[in-house]
């Protein structure tokens, strides 16, 4: 009897652990979970089909709802900006493909905020079996076990997760912030710098180290004019309009103890 009870307990524990693991949120720096699904633009193998482009996986609670509709229309107006950044968008919810197709057709007939009617050029993924939502931790059980919360996963060219954000169902996301976020990630990757709070493209960036030695300044006095500090912990690199990121790259200075 005791053996039977222990066996049942072990089975329950394993099932619970498996369910918990299947709903684990992918962490920044981890490999983006891959999946195959049906979408409004055909079959997709995510993220493999997007190659070395940046990707944004964007979840929403339910088709035809007002906040979700406003988000997709705002996202659609920024498609050219995302294209210029080399970003592929993919939207997902637990609605089925028939619902998605009807919703996209409905949205494409709306002139939202005077921006004109928008063709939605990104896929909306059918996750009616909730497999992907669980894989990416988009179902937050205290809120709902059937509808995704508003999740945003930014995935880099090497298919690692670079940013994770979640928003409540009642609050719409700022699409311009998604553009800014990708611009910041691309800037820090390319120039090996940091971006300060509220940074916008073209503004000065930060460096994670003391930017020059006395010997370097003596050899090149103008070097000192390229940087400035606020306190003794925050060093900034001046950016001339943000037009040439290659010129931002700097070499760390090893400080003696």
C-alpha positions as CSV (number, residue, x, y, z in Angstrom):
1,X,0.0,0.0,0.0
2,X,2.8,2.4,1.0
3,X,4.6,1.5,-2.2
4,X,1.5,2.3,-4.3
5,X,1.0,5.7,-2.6
6,X,4.7,6.6,-3.2
7,X,4.4,5.6,-6.8
8,X,1.3,7.7,-7.4
9,X,3.0,10.6,-5.6
10,X,6.0,10.3,-7.9
11,X,3.8,10.2,-11.0
12,X,1.9,13.3,-9.9
13,X,5.1,15.1,-9.2
14,X,6.6,14.2,-12.6
15,X,3.4,15.4,-14.4
16,X,3.4,18.6,-12.5
17,X,7.1,19.2,-13.2
18,X,6.6,18.5,-16.9
19,X,3.8,21.0,-17.1
20,X,5.8,23.6,-15.2
21,X,8.7,23.1,-17.6
22,X,6.5,23.3,-20.7
23,X,5.3,26.7,-19.5
24,X,8.8,28.1,-18.6
25,X,9.5,31.5,-20.0
26,X,12.6,31.5,-22.3
27,X,15.3,33.6,-20.7
28,X,17.4,36.3,-22.2
29,X,20.5,34.7,-23.7
30,X,18.8,31.3,-24.2
31,X,18.0,29.8,-27.6
32,X,14.6,30.7,-28.9
33,X,12.3,27.6,-28.8
34,X,11.5,26.4,-32.3
35,X,8.1,25.4,-33.6
36,X,6.1,24.7,-36.7
37,X,2.6,26.2,-37.1
38,X,0.0,27.3,-39.6
39,X,-0.4,31.1,-40.1
40,X,-2.3,33.6,-42.2
41,X,0.6,33.5,-44.6
42,X,1.0,29.7,-44.8
43,X,3.2,27.3,-42.8
44,X,6.1,28.6,-40.8
45,X,9.0,27.0,-39.1
46,X,10.0,29.5,-36.4
47,X,12.6,30.9,-36.1
48,X,14.4,28.9,-38.8
49,X,12.5,30.3,-41.8
50,X,13.7,33.9,-41.0
51,X,17.3,33.0,-41.2
52,X,19.7,35.6,-39.8
53,X,17.2,38.4,-39.6
54,X,16.0,39.8,-36.3
55,X,12.6,38.4,-35.2
56,X,9.9,39.7,-32.9
57,X,7.3,37.2,-31.6
58,X,4.3,39.2,-30.5
59,X,1.5,37.6,-28.5
60,X,-2.0,39.0,-27.9
61,X,-5.1,37.7,-26.0
62,X,-7.8,37.5,-28.6
63,X,-8.7,38.5,-32.1
64,X,-11.3,41.2,-32.8
65,X,-10.8,42.7,-29.3
66,X,-10.3,46.5,-29.2
67,X,-6.8,46.8,-27.7
68,X,-5.4,43.9,-29.8
69,X,-6.9,45.5,-32.9
70,X,-5.3,48.8,-32.2
71,X,-1.9,47.1,-31.6
72,X,-1.9,45.3,-34.9
73,X,-2.9,48.4,-36.8
74,X,-0.1,50.4,-35.1
75,X,2.3,47.6,-35.8
76,X,1.2,47.5,-39.5
77,X,2.0,51.2,-39.9
78,X,5.6,50.5,-38.8
79,X,6.3,47.6,-41.1
80,X,8.6,49.6,-43.3
81,X,10.7,50.7,-40.3
82,X,11.0,47.1,-39.1
83,X,11.9,46.0,-42.7
84,X,14.7,48.7,-42.7
85,X,16.0,47.2,-39.5
86,X,16.0,43.7,-40.8
87,X,13.2,42.6,-38.5
88,X,10.6,40.0,-39.2
89,X,7.4,40.2,-37.2
90,X,5.2,37.2,-36.2
91,X,2.0,37.6,-34.2
92,X,0.4,34.8,-32.2
93,X,-2.7,34.0,-30.1
94,X,-4.7,31.0,-29.2
95,X,-7.4,31.7,-31.8
96,X,-7.6,29.4,-34.8
97,X,-6.6,30.2,-38.4
98,X,-10.1,30.9,-39.6
99,X,-10.5,33.5,-36.9
100,X,-7.2,35.0,-37.7
101,X,-8.0,35.3,-41.4
102,X,-11.3,37.0,-40.7
103,X,-9.6,39.4,-38.3
104,X,-6.8,40.4,-40.7
105,X,-9.4,41.1,-43.5
106,X,-11.4,43.2,-41.0
107,X,-8.3,45.2,-39.9
108,X,-7.2,45.9,-43.5
109,X,-10.4,47.8,-44.1
110,X,-9.8,50.3,-41.3
111,X,-8.2,53.7,-41.6
112,X,-6.8,53.9,-38.1
113,X,-5.9,57.4,-36.9
114,X,-5.8,58.7,-40.4
115,X,-2.8,56.5,-41.4
116,X,-4.7,55.0,-44.3
117,X,-5.7,51.4,-44.8
118,X,-2.8,49.0,-44.1
119,X,-1.9,45.7,-45.6
120,X,-0.8,43.4,-42.8
121,X,2.4,41.8,-44.2
122,X,3.3,39.7,-41.2
123,X,1.8,36.3,-40.3
124,X,-0.7,35.7,-37.5
125,X,0.0,32.3,-36.0
126,X,-2.6,29.7,-35.1
127,X,-1.9,28.4,-31.6
128,X,-5.3,27.0,-30.8
129,X,-3.7,24.0,-29.2
130,X,-1.7,26.4,-27.0
131,X,1.6,24.5,-27.5
132,X,3.6,27.6,-28.5
133,X,2.0,29.7,-25.8
134,X,3.1,27.2,-23.2
135,X,6.5,26.9,-24.8
136,X,7.1,30.7,-24.5
137,X,5.3,31.1,-21.1
138,X,2.6,33.3,-22.6
139,X,-0.2,31.8,-20.6
140,X,-0.1,33.3,-17.1
141,X,-2.4,31.1,-15.0
142,X,-3.4,33.7,-12.4
143,X,-4.9,35.7,-15.3
144,X,-6.0,33.1,-17.9
145,X,-5.3,29.5,-18.8
146,X,-6.7,29.9,-22.4
147,X,-5.6,33.4,-23.5
148,X,-2.1,34.8,-24.0
149,X,-1.1,37.9,-22.1
150,X,0.7,40.5,-24.2
151,X,4.2,39.1,-24.7
152,X,7.1,40.4,-26.8
153,X,10.1,38.3,-27.6
154,X,13.0,40.0,-29.5
155,X,15.2,37.3,-31.0
156,X,18.6,38.0,-32.6
157,X,20.1,36.9,-35.8
158,X,21.7,33.9,-34.0
159,X,18.2,32.9,-32.7
160,X,19.0,33.7,-29.1
161,X,16.4,35.6,-27.0
162,X,17.6,39.2,-26.6
163,X,14.6,40.8,-24.8
164,X,11.5,39.6,-23.1
165,X,8.6,41.9,-22.1
166,X,5.1,41.1,-20.8
167,X,2.1,43.5,-20.5
168,X,-1.3,43.0,-18.9
169,X,-4.3,42.4,-21.1
170,X,-5.8,45.7,-20.4
171,X,-2.8,47.8,-21.5
172,X,-1.8,48.3,-25.1
173,X,1.9,48.3,-26.0
174,X,4.0,51.1,-27.4
175,X,5.0,50.0,-30.9
176,X,7.6,52.8,-31.3
177,X,9.3,51.4,-28.2
178,X,9.8,48.1,-30.0
179,X,11.6,50.0,-32.8
180,X,13.7,51.8,-30.3
181,X,14.5,48.6,-28.5
182,X,15.8,46.9,-31.7
183,X,17.8,50.0,-32.6
184,X,19.4,49.9,-29.2
185,X,20.2,46.2,-29.4
186,X,21.7,46.6,-32.9
187,X,23.7,49.6,-31.7
188,X,25.3,47.9,-28.7
189,X,26.0,44.8,-30.8
190,X,27.7,46.8,-33.6
191,X,29.6,49.4,-31.6
192,X,30.2,47.5,-28.3
193,X,28.7,50.3,-26.3
194,X,25.8,50.8,-23.8
195,X,22.6,52.9,-24.2
196,X,21.5,55.0,-21.3
197,X,17.9,55.5,-20.0
198,X,15.5,57.0,-22.6
199,X,18.1,56.7,-25.3
200,X,17.0,57.4,-28.9
201,X,18.8,56.6,-32.1
202,X,21.4,59.2,-32.8
203,X,22.0,60.2,-29.2
204,X,25.2,59.8,-27.2
205,X,26.0,56.3,-25.9
206,X,27.8,55.1,-22.8
207,X,31.0,53.0,-22.6
208,X,31.4,50.4,-19.9
209,X,35.0,51.4,-19.0
210,X,37.3,54.3,-18.7
211,X,37.7,55.4,-22.3
212,X,41.3,56.4,-22.6
213,X,44.7,56.5,-20.8
214,X,47.0,59.6,-20.2
215,X,49.3,58.2,-22.8
216,X,46.6,57.9,-25.4
217,X,45.5,61.5,-24.8
218,X,49.1,62.7,-25.0
219,X,49.5,61.1,-28.4
220,X,46.0,62.2,-29.6
221,X,44.7,65.3,-27.6
222,X,41.4,65.4,-29.6
223,X,40.5,61.9,-28.2
224,X,39.5,63.6,-24.9
225,X,36.9,65.7,-26.8
226,X,35.1,62.5,-28.0
227,X,34.0,61.6,-24.4
228,X,32.5,63.2,-21.3
229,X,31.5,61.9,-17.9
230,X,28.8,62.5,-15.3
231,X,30.3,61.5,-11.9
232,X,33.1,59.0,-12.0
233,X,31.0,56.0,-13.1
234,X,29.2,57.2,-16.2
235,X,31.2,57.8,-19.3
236,X,29.6,58.9,-22.6
237,X,30.8,58.7,-26.1
238,X,29.7,61.6,-28.3
239,X,27.7,60.6,-31.4
240,X,27.6,62.9,-34.4
241,X,24.0,62.4,-35.5
242,X,24.3,58.6,-35.2
243,X,25.2,58.3,-38.9
244,X,28.3,56.1,-38.7
245,X,28.1,53.5,-36.0
246,X,31.4,52.0,-37.1
247,X,33.2,55.1,-35.7
248,X,31.6,54.4,-32.3
249,X,33.6,51.2,-31.6
250,X,36.1,51.7,-28.9
251,X,38.8,49.7,-27.2
252,X,38.5,49.0,-23.5
253,X,41.3,50.4,-21.3
254,X,42.6,48.0,-18.7
255,X,42.8,49.9,-15.4
256,X,45.5,49.1,-13.0
257,X,44.4,48.2,-9.5
